[in-house]
């Protein structure tokens, strides 16, 4: 008996946030879609897991841009997801602790500017000028990736570091360090990260707020999946794609490790682009210049994340849900490039009581492994050091731990397939946006989404890539 041939308008490889959002856009617009995910769970880095009554988001501290009218809010609105999840607005967005001062960051650009001016009154004019420029960069970038006009500011700063941008307005090292704190979420220090990427990351939080999803980010992933399935899309778990099939220089479908061949008008990849171009596509069909350009790209750093369940209600302490601890004001030391330790602490149960048993709390301690992946091999020893240092903020936490798990680059590689456990896709160095052209049109009818598409790491850049691909296809 002859098997029925499977054919879809779009095949999506990988069910991370980029792949899922792309599938949801396409399915809602009437296209037939199928997703293949090598793991038995959805979400990639945007997944949650539970143990001993504690629920943790694997890699999400907060999601920005979800204030009403913000870019991500509009994405969720278009996909009819907002009524399926409960957003928790985090206030303050973050507490940053430096040697000589601490600050609770307000979820408003205007309020945060006034906070900084009160701490650094001599820098008031520079603060106004810097924030005006960063706002213009952010809004222009959103317009440009959405098909609108580009701003000269984006071109002006495209090949500059965030440190170079800061130096034009700010002289105080402590203020520069505070403004650079969100570089941690990009995996590079201010002197090496793109001015465009860092300014946009900071502004999308200050203008769009910082949010958590009640019950964990998996609720968001499940809601997106529900939209896909409701619109007759198929989601296949535990089946890895082994090959992208090419005919007449265009993608025509995939073959899985189980020998299943599926035809598709369009193929969309949300997986590591190194693996896509190095293993899934025959080298004979790859344009030489594009293949060489991709080989030269560096992946981002990875993370150490310590997940703790503690038998103490942290709401009894005066803590913020998200905390950054910085051992010094040296903005190039904030990513542990030397012995000066800096790290982040998330306490999600402070704002979401569904994540831990009554009277207990969830705590995550996270540290970028800035170009020092060998140090990740002894992850438990690093976790011990992080817990010891966290005692400065949460006294006696080591006595209250009833659940502990540690993830490092090998953990993240295992579950995502990302080279070296890359947490943010490609490195977001000055000029990183020029990579988009190398990652586009590798072969006809093949698209890349998520943090491998070249727009940066995180939920918002992944959503941008998903919307652009969906718009191009439809």
C-alpha positions in Angstrom: 0.0 0.0 0.0 1.4 3.4 -1.0 1.8 5.9 1.9 0.1 9.3 1.4 2.6 12.0 0.6 2.8 14.8 3.2 2.9 18.3 1.8 2.6 21.6 3.7 2.8 25.3 2.9 5.5 25.6 5.6 7.8 23.3 7.5 9.3 24.7 10.7 12.5 23.1 12.2 12.7 23.6 15.9 10.0 24.7 18.4 11.8 27.5 20.2 10.0 30.9 20.5 11.0 32.0 17.0 9.8 28.8 15.3 6.6 28.7 17.3 5.7 32.4 16.6 6.4 32.0 12.9 4.2 28.9 12.8 1.4 30.7 14.7 1.5 33.7 12.3 1.4 31.5 9.2 -1.3 29.1 10.6 -3.5 32.0 11.7 -3.2 33.5 8.2 -4.5 30.2 6.7 -1.3 28.4 5.7 -0.8 24.7 6.5 2.2 24.3 8.8 4.1 21.5 10.5 6.8 21.8 13.2 9.5 19.3 14.0 11.1 19.4 17.5 13.9 17.1 18.5 13.0 17.3 22.2 9.9 16.0 23.8 9.0 19.5 25.1 8.4 22.8 23.4 10.0 26.2 24.0 13.8 25.9 23.7 15.2 28.5 26.1 11.6 29.7 26.8 10.6 26.6 28.6 9.7 25.9 32.3 10.4 22.8 34.4 9.1 21.6 37.8 10.6 19.6 40.6 9.6 19.0 44.2 6.7 21.5 43.8 9.0 24.3 42.5 8.6 25.7 39.0 11.5 27.4 37.2 11.8 29.2 33.8 15.0 27.7 32.3 16.5 31.0 31.0 14.0 33.8 31.3 14.4 36.5 33.9 11.7 38.7 32.4 10.2 39.6 29.0 10.2 43.2 27.9 8.0 45.2 25.5 4.6 44.0 26.8 3.1 47.3 27.9 -0.1 48.0 25.9 0.9 49.3 22.5 4.5 47.9 22.7 5.8 45.7 19.9 5.5 42.4 21.7 2.1 43.4 23.0 0.9 43.9 19.4 2.4 40.5 18.4 0.4 38.8 21.2 -2.7 40.8 20.3 -2.5 39.8 16.6 -2.2 36.1 17.6 -5.1 36.3 20.1 -2.8 35.1 23.0 -3.4 37.8 25.6 -6.6 36.3 26.9 -4.8 32.9 27.3 -2.0 34.1 29.6 -1.7 36.4 32.7 1.0 39.0 32.5 2.7 40.1 35.7 4.2 43.7 35.5 7.4 43.7 37.5 8.0 46.8 39.5 10.8 47.7 40.1 12.1 46.1 36.9 15.4 45.4 38.5 17.5 46.3 41.5 21.2 46.9 40.6 23.7 46.8 43.5 27.1 48.4 42.9 29.9 49.0 45.5 28.9 52.6 46.1 25.2 52.8 45.3 22.1 50.7 44.5 19.1 51.6 42.3 15.6 50.2 41.8 15.0 50.7 38.1 11.6 52.2 37.3 9.6 50.7 34.4 9.5 54.1 32.7 12.1 56.0 30.7 11.1 59.3 32.2 11.2 58.1 35.8 14.5 56.3 35.3 16.1 59.4 33.8 15.0 61.3 37.0 16.4 58.5 39.2 19.8 58.8 37.4 19.8 62.6 37.6 19.2 62.5 41.3 22.2 60.1 41.8 24.4 61.9 39.2 23.2 65.5 39.0 26.4 66.7 37.2 25.5 64.3 34.3 21.9 65.6 33.8 22.5 67.1 30.3 24.3 64.0 29.2 21.6 61.8 30.5 19.0 63.7 28.5 21.0 63.6 25.3 21.8 59.9 25.7 18.3 58.8 26.3 17.0 60.9 23.4 19.5 59.2 21.1 18.8 55.7 22.5 15.0 56.3 22.1 15.5 57.3 18.4 17.8 54.3 17.7 15.2 51.9 19.3 12.2 53.3 17.5 14.0 53.6 14.2 15.2 50.0 14.5 11.7 48.7 15.1 10.5 50.7 12.1 13.3 49.4 9.8 12.8 45.8 10.7 9.0 46.2 10.2 9.5 47.6 6.7 9.5 51.2 7.6 12.2 53.9 7.0 15.6 53.7 8.6 17.1 56.5 10.7 20.5 58.0 10.1 21.2 57.3 13.8 21.0 53.5 13.1 23.6 53.9 10.4 25.7 56.3 12.4 26.1 53.9 15.3 25.9 50.5 13.5 29.6 49.8 13.8 30.2 51.4 17.2 30.3 49.8 20.7 27.9 50.8 23.5 31.0 52.2 25.4 31.7 54.5 22.5 28.1 55.8 22.6 28.3 56.3 26.3 31.5 58.2 26.1 29.8 60.8 23.9 27.5 61.7 26.8 28.6 60.3 30.1 31.9 60.8 32.0 31.1 59.2 35.4 32.3 55.6 35.5 29.6 54.5 38.0 26.9 55.9 35.8 28.4 54.2 32.8 28.4 50.9 34.7 24.7 51.3 35.7 23.7 52.1 32.1 25.7 49.0 31.0 24.0 46.6 33.3 21.7 45.2 30.7 24.7 44.2 28.6 24.7 41.1 30.7 21.6 40.0 28.8 23.5 40.3 25.6 26.5 38.3 26.8 29.2 41.0 26.1 30.7 43.9 28.0 29.9 47.5 26.9 33.2 47.9 25.1 32.5 44.9 22.9 28.7 44.9 22.4 26.9 46.8 19.6 25.6 50.2 20.5 22.5 49.4 18.6 21.9 46.1 20.4 22.6 47.5 23.9 20.6 50.7 23.5 17.6 48.8 22.1 17.7 46.2 24.9 17.7 48.9 27.5 15.0 51.0 25.8 12.6 48.1 25.1 12.5 47.4 28.8 12.2 51.1 29.9 9.5 51.8 27.3 7.8 48.4 27.3 8.2 47.2 30.9 9.4 44.0 32.3 6.9 41.1 32.7 6.7 37.5 33.8 4.0 35.0 32.7 2.0 33.8 35.7 2.7 30.1 36.1 5.9 30.3 34.1 6.9 31.1 30.6 5.7 27.6 29.5 2.2 29.0 29.7 3.1 31.4 26.9 4.6 28.6 24.9 1.5 26.4 25.4 -0.7 29.3 24.4 1.2 29.9 21.1 1.0 26.1 20.4 -2.7 26.2 21.1 -3.1 28.8 18.4 -1.1 26.7 15.9 -3.1 23.5 16.6 -6.4 25.4 16.6 -5.6 26.6 13.1 -4.9 23.0 12.0 -1.1 23.2 12.3 0.8 20.1 13.4 3.4 19.9 16.1 5.7 16.9 16.1 7.8 16.3 19.2 10.8 13.9 19.6 11.5 13.8 15.9 14.7 15.6 14.7 15.1 16.8 11.1 18.2 15.2 9.5 18.2 16.9 6.1 16.8 19.8 4.3 15.9 18.6 0.8 17.0 20.8 -2.1 15.9 20.6 -5.7 16.8 23.1 -8.4 18.5 25.3 -5.8 15.5 25.7 -3.6 14.3 24.1 -0.4 11.5 21.6 -1.1 11.0 19.8 2.2 12.8 17.8 4.9 13.7 14.3 5.9 13.7 13.3 9.6 16.0 10.9 11.5 13.1 8.5 11.4 13.1 8.5 7.6 10.0 10.5 7.2 10.0 12.8 4.2 7.8 15.8 4.1 7.4 18.3 1.3 7.0 22.0 1.9 6.6 25.1 -0.2 8.7 27.0 2.5 11.1 25.7 5.1 11.9 27.8 8.2 14.7 27.0 10.6 14.8 28.0 14.2 17.8 25.9 15.1 21.5 26.7 15.3 22.4 28.0 11.9 25.9 26.3 12.2 24.1 23.0 12.4 21.7 23.9 9.6 24.3 24.9 7.1 26.9 22.4 8.3 24.8 19.2 8.6 21.3 19.6 7.2 22.1 21.2 3.9 24.5 19.6 1.4 27.6 21.7 0.9 27.2 21.5 -2.8 24.1 23.6 -2.8 25.2 26.3 -0.4 26.5 29.5 -2.1 30.2 29.6 -1.3 30.3 33.2 -0.1 27.3 32.8 2.3 28.8 29.5 3.6 32.1 31.2 4.3 30.5 34.2 5.9 28.5 32.1 8.3 31.6 30.0 9.3 33.3 33.2 10.3 30.5 34.3 12.7 31.1 33.7 16.4 28.4 32.4 18.7 27.5 34.1 21.9 28.6 33.2 25.4 26.6 30.7 27.5 25.4 30.7 31.1 25.7 29.1 34.5 22.2 29.0 36.1 21.6 27.7 39.6 18.0 26.8 40.3 17.1 26.7 44.0 14.0 25.8 46.0 14.1 27.2 49.5 11.9 26.6 52.5 11.6 30.3 53.3 9.1 33.0 52.1 11.3 35.6 50.5 8.4 38.1 50.7 9.4 38.7 54.3 12.6 40.3 53.0 12.9 43.7 51.2 14.0 42.2 47.9 13.3 42.9 44.3 12.2 40.0 41.9 15.3 40.7 39.7 18.6 41.8 41.1 22.0 42.5 39.5 25.1 42.3 41.7 28.2 44.0 40.4 31.5 43.7 42.3 32.9 46.9 40.8 32.2 49.8 38.5 34.5 48.5 35.7 32.0 48.0 32.9 34.3 45.4 31.3 34.4 43.3 34.5 30.6 42.8 34.7 30.8 39.5 32.7 33.4 37.8 34.8 36.2 38.2 32.3 38.5 38.2 35.4 38.2 37.4 39.1 35.7 40.1 40.0 32.4 38.3 40.3 29.1 39.7 39.1 25.9 37.9 38.7 22.1 38.1 38.7 19.5 36.8 41.0 15.9 36.2 40.1 13.2 35.5 42.7 10.1 34.8 40.6 8.0 33.6 43.5 8.0 37.2 44.9 5.5 38.1 42.2 4.0 34.7 41.4 2.9 32.5 44.3 2.1 29.6 41.9 5.8 28.8 41.5 6.6 27.4 45.0 4.7 25.7 47.8 3.2 27.9 50.5 5.9 29.5 52.6 8.7 28.5 50.1 10.4 30.4 47.3 12.2 29.9 44.0 15.6 31.5 43.5 17.8 31.5 40.4 21.4 32.7 40.4 22.7 33.3 36.9 26.1 34.3 35.5 27.2 34.8 31.9 30.3 32.7 31.0 32.0 35.3 29.0 34.3 33.6 26.5 35.4 31.2 29.3 33.5 28.1 28.7 36.2 25.8 30.2 35.3 27.2 33.6 31.8 25.7 33.2 33.1 22.2 33.4 33.0 22.3 37.2 29.5 23.7 37.4 28.8 22.6 40.9 31.9 24.3 42.3 30.9 27.5 40.5 27.4 27.1 41.9 28.8 26.9 45.5 30.7 30.1 44.9 27.6 31.9 43.6 25.5 30.7 46.5 28.2 31.9 48.9 28.2 35.4 47.3 24.4 35.5 47.1 24.4 35.4 50.9 25.3 39.1 50.8 21.8 39.7 49.5 19.9 36.7 50.9 21.3 36.0 54.3 21.7 32.2 55.2 20.2 31.1 51.9 22.5 28.0 52.0 20.7 26.7 55.1 17.3 26.9 53.5 17.9 25.0 50.2 15.7 21.9 49.7 16.1 21.7 45.9 19.1 22.5 43.8 20.0 22.0 40.1 22.7 23.6 38.0 22.8 24.2 34.3 25.9 25.1 32.2 26.8 25.3 28.5 26.7 21.5 28.2 23.2 21.5 29.6 22.0 24.1 27.2 23.7 22.5 24.2 21.9 19.2 25.1 18.4 20.7 25.1 18.8 23.3 22.3 21.5 22.0 20.1 23.1 25.5 20.2 26.9 25.4 19.6 28.7 25.7 22.9 25.4 26.3 24.6 25.1 29.7 23.1 22.6 31.7 25.1 22.0 34.6 22.6 22.6 33.1 19.2 25.4 35.1 17.5 27.6 37.5 19.2 26.1 41.0 19.1 29.3 42.9 18.4 29.4 46.2 16.5 28.2 45.7 13.0 26.2 42.5 13.9 23.2 43.6 11.9 25.2 43.3 8.7 25.0 39.5 9.3 21.3 39.5 8.4 22.1 39.5 4.7 24.5 36.5 5.1 21.7 34.6 6.9 19.0 35.5 4.4 18.3 33.6 1.2 20.9 30.9 1.9 18.8 28.9 -0.7 15.5 29.9 -2.1 12.4 29.2 0.1 14.6 28.7 3.2 14.3 31.1 6.1 16.1 31.5 9.5 14.2 32.7 12.6 14.9 33.2 16.3 18.2 34.4 17.7 20.1 32.8 14.7 18.4 35.2 12.2 20.8 38.0 13.0 18.6 40.4 14.8 19.9 39.6 18.3 19.1 37.3 21.2 16.0 37.3 23.4 12.2 37.1 22.9 11.8 40.4 21.1 14.4 39.9 18.4 13.0 36.4 17.9 9.5 37.8 17.5 10.8 40.4 15.0 12.4 37.7 12.9 9.2 35.6 13.0 7.0 38.5 11.9 9.4 39.4 9.1 9.5 35.8 7.7 5.7 35.4 8.1 5.2 38.7 6.2 7.6 37.8 3.5 5.9 34.4 2.9 2.3 35.7 3.1 
